[in-house]
Amino acid sequence: MLTSKQLQDIKDLQNVCENFEDIHLKLNWEMLKKRQNDQDDFLLYKENHLIGFLGIYGFGDSYEICGMIHPDFRRQHLFQELIHRALQSLKSRTVNKLLLNIPGTSTSGKGFISHTDAAYDFTECEMKWNKKELVIDHSVGIKTADEHDIETIIDLDETCFGVVRSDAESYTKRLFDESPAGNLMIVFDEKVVGKIRVQRANKKSFIYGFAVFPSFQGKGIGRKALSQVVMQESKWTDDIYLDVAATNCKALKLYESSGFQTFYSQEYYEYPIK
């Protein structure tokens, strides 16, 4: 579990690194704040100042890694040291897939990747909502998920995102344990046909895990559900964000028509598991 001082040190280092390269690091703060062990975070201090950080983020048997080194201490193989420590920690776990996540415009991140055997996997667009009046159609409903919806959520992750079922099961369980109120179900014609998740943090709303069963796609259900959620969140904040795979053209068009615009991208590289 990270202490309040460690969390502040990580935030301060993140600000330095982001300002230095004009990038956005995806450190999954909602997960960092709720760590249950000390095996997922690796901090490198020099003279009581944090100069390096790497976090492991588990989604079942799949893992993501994201980290940073202070600009004044780069080219000293320090991030390689953090990677080595992370890989040692992962040896005791079942790992089906390991991804390294770097900002799409980070020259330092791409420089590091070029010296590894990691292979490009996909790009994720980070989008922000530009305030826009959206039409609300109540033929589609939104309800808070409960334990009876867990299997449906798992089915949606498996069907729509290709997530391994065991990974979807453990990830969904963790979401319900941490913040069940953020799990929403999409209802159409009295049937649960999709899901969407909202995470609130630091006066911002983050929308993700948005999925509709294939047999109900193409009917405008997703657009109507998204409009309801966005308008509800807009009563609380104007800072509303979501992520989408760059190859998902249909989703990109849906989000853009709802007022979202891409402002950053994250690239994912699969790291070989040895």
Secondary structure, DSSP 8 states (H G I E B T S, - for coil): ---HHHHHHHHHHHHHHHHHHT------HHHHTT--SSSSEEEEEETTEEEEEEEEEEETTEEEEEEEE-GGG-SSSHHHHHHHHHHHHHTTS--SEEEEEEETT-HHHHHHHTTS--EEEEEEEEEEE--------TTEEEEE--GGGHHHHHHHHHHHH---HHHHHHHHHHHHHH-GGGEEEEEETTEEEEEEEEEEETTEEEEEEEEE-GGGTTSSHHHHHHHHHHHHHHTT-S-EEEEEETT-HHHHHHHHHTTEEEEEEEEEEE----
